[in-house]
Amino acid sequence: MLKITLPDGSVREVAPGTTPADIAAAIGPGLAKAAIAARVDGELRDITRPLEQDAQLALVTNKDEADALELARHDFAHVLAEAVQALFPGTQITFGPSTDDGFYYDFAPAERPFTEEDLPVIEAEMRRIIAANKPLRREVIDRDTLIAQWQAAGETFKAQWAAELPAGEELTVYHSGDGWYDMCRGPHLASTGRLDPAAFKLTRVSGAYWRGDQKNAMLSRIYGTGWLNKKQLAEHLTRLEEAGKRDHRKLGAEMDLFHLQQEAHGSVFWHPKGYLIWRQLESYMRRAIDDAGYREVKTPQVMDARQWETSGHWGKYRENMFVIPDEVPNVDDDGPLVSDDADWMALKPMNCPAHVLIFRQGIKSYRDLPLRFYENGCCHRNEPHGALHGLMRVRQFTQDDAHIFCREDQIVEEVRAFCALADRIYKDFGFTYSIKLALRPEKRFGTEEMWDKAEEELRNAVAAAGLNTPEYGWEELPGEGAFYAPKLEWHLTDAIGRTWQVGTIQSDRVLPDRLDASYVGEDGERHRPVMLHRAIFGSYERFIGILIEHYAGKFPLWLAPVQAVVATIVSDADDYAKAAVERLRAAGIRAELDVRNEKINYKVREHSLAKVPNLLVVGRREADEGTVALRELGKEGQSLLSLDNVIERLAKEAQAPDMQ
C-alpha cells in the first residue's frame, strides 16, 4: 500500500494505481467535483494520473487560480489545434504554449495563411469540442514510435521536434477522446468539458517563423485569451480595450514621437518630440546618480571576441550577439566577403565587461571602494524579427546602467541605498511596485557557497530597506537568477494594473574573478571586489514605452514634449500670441504657436489628440486685457486668467519632481 500524506498532515493508505481523483472522491463528492489537478511532491499533475509511490498530495481546485489558469490555457491551446485541424484538413501543428493572459498555437496551413475572418468559425468548433466533454488521456510513448506516427500523418514539424529530443527522455502525448492527439508534457484537465466555453476568445492572427528563425518556414499563429469563467474574460477584454487606447505605437505616431521601419529592424528613429522626452529622463537620471555618488563613464561599442570569451558571455550569449569580422572586407566580385582567418569582434550586448576594464586601470585600494560607475550605455542584441515589439523589445537600446565595485562588508549597505534610490524614482513617476528575489538557475557559474552568500546578502539588504513585506509583494523566484548572480527585480504596476519588470540589481562574484579585477586590502593582499549590476529604467526605449502607456500619452508637464500651445481665434491676436509664446519660452516653458487660419474648435481638437497639456486661446479681448483662456487637457471648460499668472503657474509645474 502507498502512504499518501495530505496538506493537513493526515495519511491515507491506498493501493498502487490509485489516482488523485479517487482520493478526492473518497474525501467527499464536493471535492471530487471541484478538484481539477493535483500536486504530487510539489509537481503539478493530471488528476487521473495514477500514483506510483509514497507521496505528499495536494488537490488543486479553481481557488488555486495560478495553477487553474495555467491548466485551462494549456487545454484551450490543444482544443484550438484540434479545431483547426478538423476545419482545415492537411494543416500541420507545431508549438502551442500558454501565455500570461491566454494561449497561442502555430500552424503550417495546407493551402493559405489563416486570417481574422477564420476566427469565428474556429471558435464555434472549439465550443463544440468543449461541449463534447472529451476525456484528455495521457500516454507514455517510445520516441521512435512517435516519430514514425508523426511522419505517417504528414506532421513533419512534430517529427523534427520529436527527433531532436534526447533518446532516453520519457515522451508523452495527450489524446482528446479517441482521435486527435498532441505531443505534450502536460498536465491537463480531465476532459475538455472542464473548460468554460464562454471563458475564451480568439484575438488575432499573425505570421511566425518556425522556431523564431527567419530562415525557416513561415507559419500562421493564432492567439487567444483564456480564463476560468465569463466574468474574468469580460474584465480582461475591458483591460485590453483600454490597453489598445494606450498602445505606445499608436500614441507614438499620433504624437509624432518616434517610428520604426524595416531599414533598421528593431532600432528606433526618434523624432524631436520623442527625443525631448528622452533628454528629460536622461537629465533627471544624471541628477539622481550624481547625488548618489556615481561617476559617469563611456565605453566602446565594439570589443574583441576574446574579451567576451573570458567574461563567459561568448559561450552563454553568443546567439544574441551581433558578430563583426576584424578585417577589411573583400572588395572583389569573386571570393568570400570575409576570409576564414578573420578575427572576430562583437557589438556589446551589455556594458559590464567594459566597466571591469575601467576598474582594472591603476591599482585600487580598499579605501577607494565602493566605486560606482554609471553609463547611458548603448547596447545591441540580436533579437529574432518576430520577437520585436515597438519600444518594448528592440535590438538597439540604451541602458541606465551602473556597476558598483565594493568590498564584502559594503554589499548590504550598497544594495539598501540602491533600494531607496529606486523607490524614490519610481514614486516620482507615479508607479507602485513589487520586489522579487530571483534565485540561482540550474546552469550557473560559481560555487554553492558563493550563491548562498550572495542570495542571503540581497535578502538582508531588502530587509534593511524595509521592503520584504506583503505591501511590496516580496517573493522569491527559484531558478530565475542570471547565470552569474542572483538578482532583485522591481515589477512596476501601471495605471491600468499591468505589471512590468524594470529595475534590477545583481550581486556578482563571478565576473570580477573571470576578468581578474582586484583591489589591495587593508592587509596588503589582493582581494576580489564584488560587482553589483544595477539599473532602474532598464532601458530608455522600453521605459519610455511604458510611460506612454501608463500616462496614456498625457505626460506630466515636466515630461511633455510641448507644454503649451498659444492658439488664436482671429488674426488680430497674432502679434499678442507671438509675444505670449516668447514670454513662455523665456520662462523655460516649451511653447508653440498656432496662428493658422482654422476654426478654434478644429485647433482644440487637434492639440487634444496630440496630448498638449495646456492650450492658451487668445482673441481680441484677451489681447486687449493681457489674458488667456486656459484649457487644460482632460478638464472640462476653460479659465480666463492673466498671462502673467499662467506663466508663473506653468513655470512651477514644469519643474521635474526632484527640482520642485
N, C-alpha and C positions, 0 to 999 in steps of 0.2 A: 504494500500500500504506500501511496505517496503522502507526505505530510505537507499540506498547503497552509501557509501562515497568512492570515488576513490582516488588514491595517489595524484592527483593534487588538491584535495580539493573539486572537483565538486561532486554534489549529484544527483543520479538518483533514481526516484521513480518507483518501479517495483512491480508486483503482487507476492504474496506468491507462491512459487514453481518455480519461475524463476531461471535458472541456470547461473553460471558464463559464460558458453558458449553462452547463449542467450545475455548476456550483451556485450561480446566480439563481437558478430555478429552485434549488434546494433551500436557499435562504428565504425566498418568497416570490410570489408572482409579480409584485410591483417592481422589484429589482430585475427580475427576468425580462420584463418588458422594457425597462429603462436602460439596461446595460448594453453598450454598443461595441465595446472592445475591452481589453484587459492589459494591465501592466504586469508582466511576469519577470520578477527580479529586475524591475525598472524598465524593461524593454516593452514597448507598445506592440501588442499582438492582436490577431483576429480573435474574436470571442469564441469561434468554433474550432480553433486550433488545439489539438489535444495536448495535455500536459505530459511531460516526459520524465520529470524528476521532482524531488522536493523543491519548493519554491515559495517566494513571497508573492502574493497575489493581491492586486488592487483592481477592482472593476471600474471601468470608465463609463460615465454617462454624459449627456449633453451639458450637465453642470460643469464638467471639466472642459471648458469651452475651447481652450487651445488645442487639445487633443481631438475633440469632436470636430472642430473646423478643419483640421488637417485631414482627418479621415474623409469627411464629406467632400472636400475639394478634390482629393485624390480620386474618389469614386466618380464625381462629376466628370473629371477628365477621361476616365475609362468609358463612361456612358457616352460622352461626346464622340470618342473614337469609334465605338460600336455603331452609333447612329450614322456617322459619316460613311462608314463602310457599307452599311445597309442601304443608304440612299445613293451612293456613288460607287458602284462595283468597280473593282480594279484599283481603287485608291490604296496606297501603301501607308502604313502607320510608322512613326518614328518615336519621338520622345513626347511625354505628356505629364509634366510635373504640376504640383500645386504651387501657388504663389502666395504672397502676403494677403491678397484680398480675393483670390479665386484660383484660376487654373488656365492652362492653355494646352494645345496639342498641335504638333507639327505633322503635316500630311504631305505626301507626294501624290497629287491627283493624277488620274489616268489620262484625263483629257484637257482640262483647263484649270487655272488657279481659281480658288473659291473667292466669292465676293460677298459684300454685305447683304445682297439680296438673298443669298442662300441661308442666312442665319435663322429666319423664322421657321423654315421647313425643318432645319436641323433641330431647333428647339422642340418642335412638335414631336419629332421622332424620339428625342431624349425623354420627353414626358411619357411617351408610350412604353419605353423600356423600363422607366421607373415604375410605372403602373403595373407592369408585368411581374414585378417583385421577384426578379430572377435571383437565385442564390449565387453568391460570389464565392467560388471554391478555389482553395489554394492547392497547387500540385508541385511537388519537387520533381525536377526533370533533368535527365542527363544532357550535358551540353551538346554533344554530337547529335543526339536525337532531336533536340530543339532546333539546331542549325538546319538539319535536314527538313524538318517540318516547315520552317520559315522559307527555305528555298523552294520547296514544293508548292507553297502557297503564293510564290512570287513576291514575298516580302524581303527584298534584297537588303534594305536598310537594317531591318531587325536581324537578319542573318549575319550581316557585317558586325553589328554591335555584339551579338552573342559570341561570335568567333574571337573577339578581342578580350573577352573576359577570361580570367585565369582558369586553367584546365581543372583545377581541383575545387573551384568555388561552387557552392550549392546554388543551383539556379532554380527559380520558381516562376510559375505562370499562374495567373488567376483567370478562371473560367467564369463567364457570365451565362448562367444557365448551362445548356448542353452544347452551345455553339461557339460563340465568339470568345477569344481569349487574348491576353497580352502578357508579355514578359514583365515581371514586376516583383520587387522585394516585398511589397505590402507595407503595413497591413491594410485591410479593407473592412467595410461594414459587412454584416452577414448576408445582406441582399440589397438589390437596387431599391427595393421598396422602403428601406430605412431612410432614403433621401426624401426631402420635402420637394415635390415637383414645382412648387411656387417660390422656391428659395434660390433660384439661379437665373442668370440671364447671359446670353452670348453678347459680347460687347463690340468686337471688331475683328477684322481680318488684316493680316499683313504678310509680307514676304519674310522669309528667314532662311539663311543658308544652313545646310546640313552641318551640324556641329559648329555653327557660328563662323565657318571659314568661307570667304567669298569665292574660293577656288572650287568649292563643292556645289552640288545641285541646289537650286532654289526650291524651297518648299512653301506651302501655304500654312500659315499659323493662325489658328482660331483661338481667340481669347474669350474667357467667360469669367463672371464673378459668381461665387457660390457661398451660401450661408446656411445656417441651421433652420431658419424659418423666414416667412414672408416679411415680417417686421424688420428683421436685420437687413434683408435685401433692400427694402424701401429706404431705410436710413442711409445705407451705403450709396444708393443711386442719387439721393439728395446731396450727399457729400461730393459725389462725382460731378454733379451738375455745378456745384459751387466751385469745385476744383477746376472745371473747364473754363469758368469765367475768369479764374485767376491764372490760367496757364501762362507761364513766363514767356513762352514762344509767341503766343498770340499778343500779349501785352507788350512784349519787346518790340514787335513790329508796329503796333498801334502807336506806341510812344516814341518810336524811332530811336531805340537804344542800341540794337545790335542786329546782325544777321549772320547766318551760316550758309555756305554753298559748297558744291562738290569740288571746286578747285582747291579747297583746303579742308578735307574731311576732318571733322572733329576739332577745328580751330575757329576761334570767334573773330569776326570782324566787328570791332567796337566802333559805334558811331559817336559823335561828340557828346551827345546827352548821356549815353550809356557809360562812356569813359569818364564823364564827370562824376558819376556815382562811384566808380572805381577809385578815382582820385580822393574823394571824400573819405572812403573807407581806408585807403592807404594812409592818409594823413592822420585819421583817428587812431589807427593801429600803431603808427610810429610814435604818437604821443604816449600811448599806453605802454609800449615796450621801452621807450626812453625812461619813463618814470619808474619802470620795474627793473632798471639796471641792465638791460640788454645792449649789446654792441652790434650794430648792423654791418653785415658783410655782403660781398657779391662774389659768386664762384662761377667757373666756366660751364658752358652748356654741353661741351663735348669732352669726354675723358677716355683714356686708353682702356681697352677691354681688360687688360691685366689688372687694373685697379678694381674693376667690378668682379673679377675672379677672386681676388684677395678678399674683398668685402663679403663674398658669398652670394651676391645678387646675380652674378652671371649664371650660376647653377640653378638658383631658385626662381629667377625672374626674367630670364633671357627672352622668353616668348612674348613678353610685353615691352621689350626694348627696341628702339629704332637703332639698327646697327649700321655703321658707316665704314667703308674701307679707307685705310690711312695711306692712300697713294693717289697719284694723278690718274684719272680715268683714261682708258684707251680712246684716242680720238679718231682712229681709223675706222672705216666702214666694216672691215673684216676683223674677226677675233673677238674675244670676250671683253666686256666693258671693264671687268676687274680681273686681275691675274690671280692665280692660285697662291701666290706668295704674299698677298696683301696682309698687312697687319690690320687689326680691327679696332674701331673706337665705337662709342655709343653715345647718343643723346641721353642726358641724365634723366632717369625716371624719378629720382628723389635726390635731395641735397645732402644727406647725412655723410657719405664718404668724403665729400669735399670739405665739410666742416671739420672733420677729423684731421685732414691735411693742414688746415689752417692752425688747428690746435697744436700740431706737431712742430710748427715753425718756432724754433727757440726753445729753451728749457723752461718748463713750468714748475713752479713751487707749490706746495700745499697752501701757501699764503695767497696764491693767485686765484684759488678756487673759492666759490664757483665762478666759472666763465660762461656767460650766456651769449651765444652767437645767434643773431636773427638774420633772416634773409627773405625778401619777397622773391622767392626762387622760382623761375620759370622751368617747368619740367615737361617731359613728353613721355606718354605711354601708348603703346601700340594696341589700342582697344579695337576689337572687331567692329566693322562698319555697322552691323546690325545692333550692336550694344550702345551706340552713340545716342544721346538724347538731349537735345538743346544745350543748355548750360550745365545740366546736371551730370552728364557724363561726356567728357571731351578727351581729345588726345593731347592738346597743349593746354596747360593750366599753370597758374601761379599760386604757390602755397605761401601762407603767412607762417613760415617755417622757422623753428628755432631749436637749438640743441644746447643743453645745459651740461657742462662738464663739471662734475663735483666729486667730493670725497664721500666715502660711505656714510660718515656721520652727518652729512648735509642733505641726504636724499629726502628724508621725510619733510623737512622744513621747505625745501625747494618745491616739492610736489604740493604741499599745503599752500604755499604762496601762489603757485600756478592756479590751483583750485579757486582761490579768492579772486585772482585776476579774471579768470574765465567767468566766474559768477557775475562780476560787475559788468563785463562786456555784454554777456547775453541779456542781462536785465536792461541794459541801455537800449537794446533793440526790441524789448517787449516780449522776450521769449521766457517761458518756463522750461525746465529740463529735468531729465532723469540721468543718473550716472551709473555706469556699469563697469565691472572689472572683468576683462577678457583674460582667461587663464591659459596655461600652456597648451599648444596644439600637439597633435600626435607626432608630427615631423618638426623637429626643432634642433637648434644648436644649444650647447651649454649643458652643464650638469644638473641633476635633480636638486642638489643643494643650492645651486645658484638660482634656480627657478623658485624654490621655496622661499628664499630670502627676498627676491625681487617682488613676489606676489604679496608677502607679508608687509613689506615697506609701503606698497601702494595702499593696502588696507589701512595701515596706521596713519598714512597721510590724509586719507579721506575722513577718517575718524577725527583727526586733529582739526580738519576744516569743518567738522560738524555736518558732513554730507551723507554719512552712511545711515540714513534714516528713511522710513517709508515716504516721507514728504518728498524726498529726492529720488524715489524709485530705485533705491540701491539694490543691486542684483549682481551676482557673479555668473559669468558665462563660460562654462568649461569648454576647452578646446578652441576658443576663438581668438587667442592671442597671436601676435606675429611670430615668425619662426625664430626670432632672436630675442623677444621680450614680451612680458605681459603688458597690458595697457589698460588705462582708464579711458572710457568713452563717454562723451556727452551727447545725449539724444534730446534734441530740441523739439518742443511741441509748438506748432504754428497756430494761426488764428482760427483754423477750422479743424483742429485736433489731430492733424497728421504729425508723425514724428520723423525727424531727420537726424541721422548720426553725423555729427560735425566734428567737434573738438576731440582731441586725444592727447594723452601723454604716456610714453612708454619708458620703462626702466630697463636699460640695456647694458649688460656687461660683456656681450659678445663682440660687438663691432670694435670697441676700443682695443680689445685683445687681438682681433684679427688684423687690425691696421696699426698695431704697435703704438698706441697712444699711451703716454706715461707722464707722471709728474714726480718731482722729488719730494718725499715725505719729510716729516719732522725728524725722522731717524736717519735721514741722509740717503735712504734707499729709494729705488724706483718703485712706483705703485701705479696700478691701472686706475684711471678715473672711471666713474660710472657716467654713462651718457643718457640723458633724458631727452627723448624726441618729443616735441610738443607742437601743437597747432591749435588755433581757436576758430578761425574761419574755416579751416580745412583747405579750401581753395577759394580764391576770389570769385572765379566763374560760378561755381556751384552756390556759394553763399549769396551772391547777387541774385541768382535764380530763385533761391529760397526766399530772399527778401521780397522780390517782385510778387511772389505768390502769397507770402504772409501778409503783405500790405495791400494786396490786390492792385498794385501799381500806385496806390495813394501813399507815397513815401512821406515820412515825417519831414518837416520843412527843411531841416539841415541836409537831408539826402536828396531832396527833389532836384532834378536837373534844371528845371525852370521853376523858380519860387513864386514868381508873379508875372502876370501879363497886364499891361495897360491897354485897354481896348476902347476905341472911340465910337460914339453913337453917330456923330456928324463930323464932317471935315473941319468945321470951325474950331473943333477942340484938338486938332492935330498938334499944334505947337505946344499946348499945355501938356498933352500926353507925352510928347518927346521930352519935355523938361522934367516931367514926373519920372520917366524911366531913367534919366541921367541921375536924378537925386537918389532913386532907389539903388542904382549901381554904386554910387558913391558911398552909400551906407553898407555896402557889401552884400546886397541882395541881388540874386541872379534874376534879372528882369528883362522882359522882351516887350516889343511894341507891336500893336496890331491896329494900323490905320487903313486897312483895306476897305474898299467900297462895298461892304457887305452889311446886311442887317445884323443888328446886335444879337438877336436870338440865334442866328447862324454861328456867330463868333462864340457865344456862350457854349453852345452845344459842342463845337469843335474843340475848344480848350478843355471842356469837361472830359471828353473822350481821351484827350491827351494827358489827363490826370494833373492838370496845373492846379496847385493848391489854392492860389489866390488870383481872382480876376478883378482888376480895378477898372470899372466902367466910368467913362467921363463923357460929358456933353457940354453944351454951352453953360448951363448953370454951374456945373462942377468947376469949369474953367474960371468962371467969374468969381466963385466963392472959395477957391483953393481946396476943394473937397474931392472925394471919390466915392462911388457906390461900390462897396466891397462885397464881392460874392465869394464865399469860401466853399471849397469842394466838399460835397456831401452834406451841406446845410441848406435848408430852405430859405428863400428870400435874400435880402441884402441889407447892408448897414451903410448909412450915409455918414462918413467920417472925414475929418480934416486929413489932408495928405501928410502933414507932419505927424499926426497921431498914428497913422497906418505905418509910416516908415519906422517910427520908434518901436512900434509893436512887432513888426516883422523882423527887424534887425535883432531883436532879443530872441524871438522864437527860432530864428535861423541859425543860432549857435548850436554846435554839436553838444550832446549831453554832458560830455566831460569838461566843457568850457563854460557851462552855464553857472 
